[in-house]
């Protein structure tokens, strides 16, 4: 007949040993010179020392703008969306969503014409009609105007000023509108970026799947390089 204690007794013995070890460790911790001291909080990450402004033109687009918003949220980046009035009319709720997510919605005309070729009446209509729709969705009248194609001259500047608008162009074109491929967009932006760059992307006006695909790698690299993000239309 076996001399080993019953299974139940062995289980109680193991449990008693475990409790004894836990008590001993607790007593040891209580004797530590650091016992009872508050744990120091980790220092906050350093503030960015360089900044870029991310801008997106020609939207909002139901297929691509929501994906871009999610990516921006993931990387804690805010951007300026230069919206086309007729696209705002098609997707008013999406325009409101852009604003509610903490981004800036500004004016990119009603139908994307070359402002250098318009009469004063047409120029005024393009800007004011777009202002009105953006105001309805964001409770904010755009302060800035991005002329399509970057087309500006002294007349465009005077007319924009007469409508209370600051013209905002860009210093770095991602060339995503040429659809050169995800890798090419990433390489072009990261090679040319510098402190203060205003980067042009597109969230509408065509197939922007390459922009969506390239954006995470761009934002990750910019943050690793110490860049923060600012809105393009600042007072």
Helices and strands as residue ranges (DSSP letters): H 7-30, E 50-57, H 65-74, E 79-83, H 85-90, H 92-100, E 104-107, G 115-117, H 120-138, E 144-145, G 148-150, H 154-162, E 166-167, E 172-173, G 176-178, H 182-192, E 198-202, H 209-224, E 227-229
